[in-house]
Amino acid sequence: MSRPAAHTSALARATAAERRELADVLDALEPAQWEAPSLCAGWRVREVAAHMSLGFRTSLPRFALELVRAGGSLHRMTDRTARRDAAVFGPRELAGLLREHAHHPWKPPAAGPTAGLAHDVVHGLDITVALGHPRRVPEDRLRLLLDAVTPRGLRFFGVDLAGVRLCADDLDWSYGDGAPVHGQAQDLLLTLFGRRLPAGRLHGGPEGSPLPPTLVP
């Protein structure tokens, strides 16, 4: 198997495993946890779970129609469909959709090869970190995503790392140039995708200066 083919195969296996494991997490949640806020601003756990399966359930023409209805705004489209679908599907159904489509090849449109895995890992963390759930993303999946970070991706998510270098405490990885900001690898991944973390999960930064706004809870 060629190196690109092996990488694609590894991504597919990692994505399928992530979806199955997240389905198990969702199956074990209490009713109140489904109504709890996630790290996605304005979304409960229920909306995040509904959004995660949108790509499996929506054809390209239907996706385009939903986008037109939202005035061409991807943000408005995903928000509206997540709220709608969260009201339609129950917890068991939302978990089942992830499990049933573990091997589905969907990834965000016009995105790179790791985007499908990133979508599932980050949204899974949106749920588990917000709930204080003990699940940890396996290191091999984190490495696939952390090694794929680009300045273009940071700009897309509005992340400003000016003057800081992100350093993982639990694996050999860093990114950026400046004063070190430390944290667990999965927390740094959330930071790279524009999430605001609960207080105390990052430490360090420029001495005597505030962290960039995107790193502050």
CYANA upper distance limits for C-alpha pairs under 8 A (distance plus 0.5 A):
  1 MET  CA      5 ALA  CA      6.69
  1 MET  CA      6 ALA  CA      6.58
  2 SER  CA      6 ALA  CA      6.56
  3 ARG  CA      7 HIS  CA      6.65
  4 PRO  CA      8 THR  CA      6.69
  5 ALA  CA      9 SER  CA      6.62
  6 ALA  CA     10 ALA  CA      6.62
  7 HIS  CA     11 LEU  CA      6.71
  8 THR  CA     12 ALA  CA      6.75
  8 THR  CA    113 PRO  CA      8.16
  9 SER  CA     13 ARG  CA      6.75
 10 ALA  CA     14 ALA  CA      6.57
 11 LEU  CA     15 THR  CA      6.50
 11 LEU  CA    114 THR  CA      7.41
 11 LEU  CA    117 LEU  CA      7.50
 11 LEU  CA    144 LEU  CA      8.39
 12 ALA  CA     16 ALA  CA      6.69
 12 ALA  CA    103 HIS  CA      7.58
 12 ALA  CA    105 PRO  CA      8.18
 13 ARG  CA     17 ALA  CA      6.67
 13 ARG  CA    103 HIS  CA      8.48
 14 ALA  CA     18 GLU  CA      6.58
 14 ALA  CA    117 LEU  CA      7.69
 14 ALA  CA    141 ARG  CA      6.87
 15 THR  CA     19 ARG  CA      6.76
 15 THR  CA    102 ALA  CA      7.69
 15 THR  CA    103 HIS  CA      7.99
 15 THR  CA    116 GLY  CA      7.62
 15 THR  CA    117 LEU  CA      5.49
 15 THR  CA    120 ASP  CA      7.93
 16 ALA  CA     20 ARG  CA      6.81
 16 ALA  CA    102 ALA  CA      4.88
 16 ALA  CA    103 HIS  CA      5.71
 16 ALA  CA    104 HIS  CA      8.47
 17 ALA  CA     21 GLU  CA      6.63
 17 ALA  CA    102 ALA  CA      7.70
 18 GLU  CA     22 LEU  CA      6.55
 18 GLU  CA    117 LEU  CA      8.31
 18 GLU  CA    120 ASP  CA      7.58
 18 GLU  CA    121 VAL  CA      7.44
 19 ARG  CA     23 ALA  CA      6.58
 19 ARG  CA     98 LEU  CA      6.03
 19 ARG  CA     99 ARG  CA      6.61
 19 ARG  CA    101 HIS  CA      8.48
 19 ARG  CA    102 ALA  CA      5.95
 19 ARG  CA    120 ASP  CA      7.41
 20 ARG  CA     24 ASP  CA      6.95
 20 ARG  CA     98 LEU  CA      7.15
 20 ARG  CA     99 ARG  CA      5.47
 20 ARG  CA    102 ALA  CA      6.71
 21 GLU  CA     25 VAL  CA      6.91
 22 LEU  CA     26 LEU  CA      6.67
 22 LEU  CA     95 ALA  CA      8.25
 22 LEU  CA     98 LEU  CA      8.16
 22 LEU  CA    124 GLY  CA      7.09
 23 ALA  CA     27 ASP  CA      6.61
 23 ALA  CA     95 ALA  CA      5.10
 23 ALA  CA     96 GLY  CA      7.18
 23 ALA  CA     98 LEU  CA      6.35
 23 ALA  CA     99 ARG  CA      6.26
 24 ASP  CA     28 ALA  CA      6.98
 24 ASP  CA     95 ALA  CA      7.83
 25 VAL  CA     29 LEU  CA      7.15
 26 LEU  CA     91 PRO  CA      7.90
 26 LEU  CA     95 ALA  CA      6.18
 27 ASP  CA     91 PRO  CA      7.79
 27 ASP  CA     92 ARG  CA      6.90
 27 ASP  CA     95 ALA  CA      6.58
 29 LEU  CA     33 GLN  CA      6.54
 29 LEU  CA     34 TRP  CA      7.43
 30 GLU  CA     34 TRP  CA      7.37
 31 PRO  CA     35 GLU  CA      7.56
 32 ALA  CA     36 ALA  CA      6.98
 33 GLN  CA     45 VAL  CA      7.60
 33 GLN  CA    131 LEU  CA      7.76
 34 TRP  CA     44 ARG  CA      7.36
 34 TRP  CA     45 VAL  CA      5.57
 34 TRP  CA     46 ARG  CA      5.70
 34 TRP  CA     91 PRO  CA      8.16
 35 GLU  CA     44 ARG  CA      6.06
 35 GLU  CA     45 VAL  CA      6.65
 35 GLU  CA     46 ARG  CA      6.87
 36 ALA  CA     44 ARG  CA      5.83
 36 ALA  CA     45 VAL  CA      6.44
 36 ALA  CA    131 LEU  CA      8.02
 37 PRO  CA     42 GLY  CA      7.87
 37 PRO  CA     43 TRP  CA      6.59
 37 PRO  CA     44 ARG  CA      4.67
 37 PRO  CA     45 VAL  CA      6.53
 37 PRO  CA    130 ALA  CA      7.51
 38 SER  CA     42 GLY  CA      8.42
 38 SER  CA     43 TRP  CA      6.50
 38 SER  CA     44 ARG  CA      5.67
 38 SER  CA     45 VAL  CA      5.83
 38 SER  CA     48 VAL  CA      7.99
 38 SER  CA    126 ASP  CA      6.00
 38 SER  CA    127 ILE  CA      5.78
 38 SER  CA    130 ALA  CA      5.69
 38 SER  CA    131 LEU  CA      7.91
 39 LEU  CA     43 TRP  CA      8.28
 39 LEU  CA    126 ASP  CA      5.19
 39 LEU  CA    127 ILE  CA      7.34
 39 LEU  CA    129 VAL  CA      8.13
 39 LEU  CA    130 ALA  CA      6.26
 39 LEU  CA    195 ARG  CA      7.21
 39 LEU  CA    196 ARG  CA      7.63
 39 LEU  CA    197 LEU  CA      8.08
 40 CYS  CA     44 ARG  CA      8.29
 40 CYS  CA     48 VAL  CA      8.01
 40 CYS  CA    126 ASP  CA      6.86
 40 CYS  CA    195 ARG  CA      7.98
 43 TRP  CA     47 GLU  CA      5.94
 43 TRP  CA     48 VAL  CA      6.96
 44 ARG  CA     48 VAL  CA      7.09
 45 VAL  CA     49 ALA  CA      6.73
 45 VAL  CA    127 ILE  CA      6.28
 46 ARG  CA     50 ALA  CA      6.72
 46 ARG  CA     86 ALA  CA      6.18
 46 ARG  CA     91 PRO  CA      8.09
 47 GLU  CA     51 HIS  CA      6.58
 47 GLU  CA     82 ALA  CA      5.59
 47 GLU  CA     83 ARG  CA      6.29
 47 GLU  CA     85 ASP  CA      8.06
 47 GLU  CA     86 ALA  CA      5.72
 48 VAL  CA     52 MET  CA      6.75
 48 VAL  CA     82 ALA  CA      7.53
 48 VAL  CA    123 HIS  CA      7.19
 48 VAL  CA    126 ASP  CA      8.27
 48 VAL  CA    127 ILE  CA      7.91
 49 ALA  CA     53 SER  CA      7.54
 49 ALA  CA     86 ALA  CA      8.29
 49 ALA  CA     94 LEU  CA      6.80
 49 ALA  CA     95 ALA  CA      8.16
 49 ALA  CA    123 HIS  CA      8.49
 50 ALA  CA     54 LEU  CA      7.26
 50 ALA  CA     82 ALA  CA      6.05
 50 ALA  CA     83 ARG  CA      8.44
 50 ALA  CA     85 ASP  CA      6.30
 50 ALA  CA     86 ALA  CA      5.87
 50 ALA  CA     89 PHE  CA      8.11
 50 ALA  CA     94 LEU  CA      6.72
 51 HIS  CA     78 THR  CA      7.64
 51 HIS  CA     81 THR  CA      7.81
 51 HIS  CA     82 ALA  CA      5.43
 51 HIS  CA     85 ASP  CA      8.24
 52 MET  CA     98 LEU  CA      8.22
 52 MET  CA    119 HIS  CA      8.26
 52 MET  CA    120 ASP  CA      7.35
 52 MET  CA    123 HIS  CA      7.77
 53 SER  CA     57 ARG  CA      7.06
 53 SER  CA     94 LEU  CA      8.06
 53 SER  CA     97 LEU  CA      6.86
 53 SER  CA     98 LEU  CA      6.85
 54 LEU  CA     58 THR  CA      6.50
 54 LEU  CA     81 THR  CA      8.50
 54 LEU  CA     82 ALA  CA      8.47
 55 GLY  CA     59 SER  CA      8.17
 55 GLY  CA    106 TRP  CA      6.73
 55 GLY  CA    107 LYS  CA      8.03
 55 GLY  CA    108 PRO  CA      8.43
 56 PHE  CA    101 HIS  CA      7.40
 56 PHE  CA    104 HIS  CA      7.48
 56 PHE  CA    106 TRP  CA      7.27
 58 THR  CA     62 ARG  CA      6.48
 58 THR  CA     63 PHE  CA      6.52
 59 SER  CA     63 PHE  CA      6.56
 60 LEU  CA     64 ALA  CA      6.66
 61 PRO  CA     65 LEU  CA      6.72
 62 ARG  CA     66 GLU  CA      6.70
 63 PHE  CA     67 LEU  CA      6.74
 64 ALA  CA     68 VAL  CA      6.76
 65 LEU  CA     69 ARG  CA      6.73
 66 GLU  CA     70 ALA  CA      6.80
 66 GLU  CA     77 MET  CA      6.76
 67 LEU  CA     71 GLY  CA      7.02
 67 LEU  CA     72 GLY  CA      5.62
 67 LEU  CA     73 SER  CA      6.97
 67 LEU  CA     74 LEU  CA      6.84
 67 LEU  CA     77 MET  CA      6.14
 68 VAL  CA     72 GLY  CA      5.66
 69 ARG  CA     77 MET  CA      8.15
 70 ALA  CA     74 LEU  CA      7.92
 70 ALA  CA     76 ARG  CA      6.23
 70 ALA  CA     77 MET  CA      5.66
 72 GLY  CA     77 MET  CA      8.46
 73 SER  CA     77 MET  CA      6.67
 74 LEU  CA     78 THR  CA      6.59
 75 HIS  CA     79 ASP  CA      6.60
 76 ARG  CA     80 ARG  CA      6.53
 77 MET  CA     81 THR  CA      6.64
 78 THR  CA     82 ALA  CA      6.40
 79 ASP  CA     83 ARG  CA      6.76
 80 ARG  CA     84 ARG  CA      6.61
 81 THR  CA     85 ASP  CA      6.39
 82 ALA  CA     86 ALA  CA      6.39
 83 ARG  CA     87 ALA  CA      6.98
 84 ARG  CA     88 VAL  CA      7.07
 85 ASP  CA     89 PHE  CA      6.50
 86 ALA  CA     90 GLY  CA      7.96
 89 PHE  CA     93 GLU  CA      6.37
 89 PHE  CA     94 LEU  CA      6.74
 90 GLY  CA     94 LEU  CA      6.75
 91 PRO  CA     95 ALA  CA      6.76
 92 ARG  CA     96 GLY  CA      6.54
 93 GLU  CA     97 LEU  CA      6.63
 94 LEU  CA     98 LEU  CA      7.33
 95 ALA  CA     99 ARG  CA      7.02
 96 GLY  CA    100 GLU  CA      6.37
 97 LEU  CA    101 HIS  CA      6.59
 98 LEU  CA    102 ALA  CA      6.43
105 PRO  CA    116 GLY  CA      8.35
106 TRP  CA    116 GLY  CA      6.96
107 LYS  CA    111 ALA  CA      7.74
107 LYS  CA    115 ALA  CA      6.31
107 LYS  CA    116 GLY  CA      4.60
107 LYS  CA    117 LEU  CA      8.37
107 LYS  CA    119 HIS  CA      8.18
108 PRO  CA    115 ALA  CA      6.82
108 PRO  CA    116 GLY  CA      6.92
108 PRO  CA    119 HIS  CA      8.21
111 ALA  CA    115 ALA  CA      6.38
114 THR  CA    118 ALA  CA      6.60
114 THR  CA    144 LEU  CA      7.95
114 THR  CA    145 LEU  CA      7.11
114 THR  CA    148 ALA  CA      7.86
115 ALA  CA    119 HIS  CA      6.44
116 GLY  CA    120 ASP  CA      7.05
117 LEU  CA    121 VAL  CA      6.56
117 LEU  CA    145 LEU  CA      8.34
118 ALA  CA    122 VAL  CA      6.30
118 ALA  CA    145 LEU  CA      6.94
119 HIS  CA    123 HIS  CA      6.59
120 ASP  CA    124 GLY  CA      6.37
121 VAL  CA    125 LEU  CA      6.73
121 VAL  CA    137 VAL  CA      7.95
122 VAL  CA    126 ASP  CA      6.64
122 VAL  CA    189 LEU  CA      8.11
122 VAL  CA    190 LEU  CA      6.88
122 VAL  CA    193 PHE  CA      8.20
123 HIS  CA    127 ILE  CA      7.05
124 GLY  CA    128 THR  CA      6.77
125 LEU  CA    129 VAL  CA      5.89
125 LEU  CA    130 ALA  CA      8.17
125 LEU  CA    186 GLN  CA      8.42
125 LEU  CA    190 LEU  CA      8.06
126 ASP  CA    130 ALA  CA      6.62
127 ILE  CA    131 LEU  CA      6.71
128 THR  CA    132 GLY  CA      6.46
128 THR  CA    133 HIS  CA      5.26
128 THR  CA    134 PRO  CA      7.83
128 THR  CA    135 ARG  CA      7.34
129 VAL  CA    133 HIS  CA      6.60
130 ALA  CA    198 PRO  CA      8.26
136 ARG  CA    186 GLN  CA      8.24
137 VAL  CA    141 ARG  CA      7.45
137 VAL  CA    142 LEU  CA      7.29
137 VAL  CA    186 GLN  CA      7.44
138 PRO  CA    142 LEU  CA      7.06
139 GLU  CA    143 ARG  CA      6.62
139 GLU  CA    171 LEU  CA      8.49
140 ASP  CA    144 LEU  CA      6.87
141 ARG  CA    145 LEU  CA      7.02
142 LEU  CA    146 LEU  CA      6.44
142 LEU  CA    185 ALA  CA      7.64
142 LEU  CA    186 GLN  CA      7.30
142 LEU  CA    189 LEU  CA      8.25
143 ARG  CA    147 ASP  CA      6.24
144 LEU  CA    148 ALA  CA      7.04
145 LEU  CA    149 VAL  CA      7.31
145 LEU  CA    189 LEU  CA      8.36
146 LEU  CA    173 TRP  CA      8.41
146 LEU  CA    189 LEU  CA      7.24
149 VAL  CA    153 GLY  CA      7.15
149 VAL  CA    154 LEU  CA      8.15
149 VAL  CA    192 LEU  CA      8.48
150 THR  CA    154 LEU  CA      7.00
151 PRO  CA    155 ARG  CA      6.76
152 ARG  CA    156 PHE  CA      6.77
153 GLY  CA    157 PHE  CA      6.98
154 LEU  CA    158 GLY  CA      6.57
154 LEU  CA    159 VAL  CA      5.56
154 LEU  CA    160 ASP  CA      7.87
154 LEU  CA    192 LEU  CA      6.87
154 LEU  CA    193 PHE  CA      7.62
154 LEU  CA    194 GLY  CA      8.47
155 ARG  CA    159 VAL  CA      6.47
155 ARG  CA    160 ASP  CA      8.22
157 PHE  CA    192 LEU  CA      8.12
157 PHE  CA    193 PHE  CA      6.19
157 PHE  CA    194 GLY  CA      5.82
158 GLY  CA    194 GLY  CA      6.81
158 GLY  CA    214 THR  CA      8.31
159 VAL  CA    191 THR  CA      8.18
159 VAL  CA    192 LEU  CA      6.96
159 VAL  CA    193 PHE  CA      7.80
159 VAL  CA    194 GLY  CA      6.13
159 VAL  CA    214 THR  CA      6.34
160 ASP  CA    212 PRO  CA      6.95
160 ASP  CA    213 PRO  CA      8.11
160 ASP  CA    214 THR  CA      6.72
161 LEU  CA    165 ARG  CA      7.76
161 LEU  CA    176 GLY  CA      7.38
161 LEU  CA    212 PRO  CA      7.20
162 ALA  CA    177 ASP  CA      8.34
162 ALA  CA    178 GLY  CA      8.16
162 ALA  CA    212 PRO  CA      7.61
163 GLY  CA    176 GLY  CA      8.48
163 GLY  CA    177 ASP  CA      6.80
163 GLY  CA    178 GLY  CA      5.03
163 GLY  CA    179 ALA  CA      6.75
163 GLY  CA    206 PRO  CA      7.84
164 VAL  CA    176 GLY  CA      6.71
164 VAL  CA    177 ASP  CA      6.16
164 VAL  CA    178 GLY  CA      4.62
164 VAL  CA    179 ALA  CA      5.08
164 VAL  CA    180 PRO  CA      6.19
164 VAL  CA    181 VAL  CA      6.98
164 VAL  CA    205 GLY  CA      6.74
164 VAL  CA    206 PRO  CA      7.58
165 ARG  CA    174 SER  CA      7.18
165 ARG  CA    175 TYR  CA      5.96
165 ARG  CA    176 GLY  CA      4.72
165 ARG  CA    177 ASP  CA      5.36
165 ARG  CA    178 GLY  CA      5.59
165 ARG  CA    179 ALA  CA      6.20
165 ARG  CA    180 PRO  CA      5.13
165 ARG  CA    181 VAL  CA      6.41
166 LEU  CA    174 SER  CA      5.81
166 LEU  CA    175 TYR  CA      5.69
166 LEU  CA    176 GLY  CA      6.78
166 LEU  CA    180 PRO  CA      6.33
166 LEU  CA    181 VAL  CA      5.43
166 LEU  CA    182 HIS  CA      6.53
166 LEU  CA    183 GLY  CA      8.32
166 LEU  CA    188 LEU  CA      7.54
167 CYS  CA    173 TRP  CA      6.62
167 CYS  CA    174 SER  CA      4.84
167 CYS  CA    175 TYR  CA      7.26
167 CYS  CA    180 PRO  CA      6.78
167 CYS  CA    181 VAL  CA      6.43
167 CYS  CA    182 HIS  CA      5.35
167 CYS  CA    183 GLY  CA      7.16
167 CYS  CA    188 LEU  CA      8.48
168 ALA  CA    172 ASP  CA      7.08
168 ALA  CA    173 TRP  CA      6.08
168 ALA  CA    174 SER  CA      6.70
168 ALA  CA    182 HIS  CA      6.35
168 ALA  CA    183 GLY  CA      5.92
168 ALA  CA    184 GLN  CA      5.90
168 ALA  CA    185 ALA  CA      5.44
168 ALA  CA    188 LEU  CA      7.61
169 ASP  CA    182 HIS  CA      6.74
169 ASP  CA    183 GLY  CA      6.07
169 ASP  CA    184 GLN  CA      5.85
169 ASP  CA    185 ALA  CA      7.39
170 ASP  CA    184 GLN  CA      6.34
170 ASP  CA    185 ALA  CA      6.89
171 LEU  CA    185 ALA  CA      7.48
178 GLY  CA    206 PRO  CA      8.35
179 ALA  CA    204 GLY  CA      8.05
179 ALA  CA    205 GLY  CA      5.64
179 ALA  CA    206 PRO  CA      5.67
179 ALA  CA    207 GLU  CA      8.46
180 PRO  CA    204 GLY  CA      6.54
180 PRO  CA    205 GLY  CA      5.95
180 PRO  CA    206 PRO  CA      8.14
181 VAL  CA    202 LEU  CA      7.11
181 VAL  CA    203 HIS  CA      6.11
181 VAL  CA    204 GLY  CA      5.03
181 VAL  CA    205 GLY  CA      5.37
182 HIS  CA    202 LEU  CA      6.13
182 HIS  CA    203 HIS  CA      5.77
182 HIS  CA    204 GLY  CA      6.59
183 GLY  CA    187 ASP  CA      6.82
183 GLY  CA    188 LEU  CA      6.72
183 GLY  CA    201 ARG  CA      6.69
183 GLY  CA    202 LEU  CA      5.34
183 GLY  CA    203 HIS  CA      7.11
184 GLN  CA    188 LEU  CA      6.82
184 GLN  CA    201 ARG  CA      8.21
184 GLN  CA    202 LEU  CA      8.47
185 ALA  CA    189 LEU  CA      6.71
186 GLN  CA    190 LEU  CA      6.88
187 ASP  CA    191 THR  CA      6.85
187 ASP  CA    197 LEU  CA      7.92
187 ASP  CA    201 ARG  CA      7.70
187 ASP  CA    202 LEU  CA      8.38
188 LEU  CA    192 LEU  CA      6.75
189 LEU  CA    193 PHE  CA      6.98
190 LEU  CA    194 GLY  CA      7.04
190 LEU  CA    195 ARG  CA      5.87
190 LEU  CA    196 ARG  CA      8.34
190 LEU  CA    197 LEU  CA      8.16
191 THR  CA    195 ARG  CA      5.66
191 THR  CA    196 ARG  CA      7.25
191 THR  CA    197 LEU  CA      7.83
191 THR  CA    214 THR  CA      7.99
191 THR  CA    215 LEU  CA      7.19
194 GLY  CA    214 THR  CA      7.16
195 ARG  CA    214 THR  CA      8.20
196 ARG  CA    214 THR  CA      7.38
196 ARG  CA    215 LEU  CA      7.19
196 ARG  CA    216 VAL  CA      7.10
196 ARG  CA    217 PRO  CA      5.45
197 LEU  CA    201 ARG  CA      7.31
197 LEU  CA    215 LEU  CA      8.27
197 LEU  CA    216 VAL  CA      7.99
197 LEU  CA    217 PRO  CA      5.72
198 PRO  CA    217 PRO  CA      6.25
199 ALA  CA    217 PRO  CA      6.19
205 GLY  CA    209 SER  CA      8.21
205 GLY  CA    210 PRO  CA      8.14
205 GLY  CA    211 LEU  CA      6.62
206 PRO  CA    210 PRO  CA      7.49
206 PRO  CA    211 LEU  CA      7.47
211 LEU  CA    215 LEU  CA      6.58
211 LEU  CA    216 VAL  CA      6.95
212 PRO  CA    216 VAL  CA      7.44
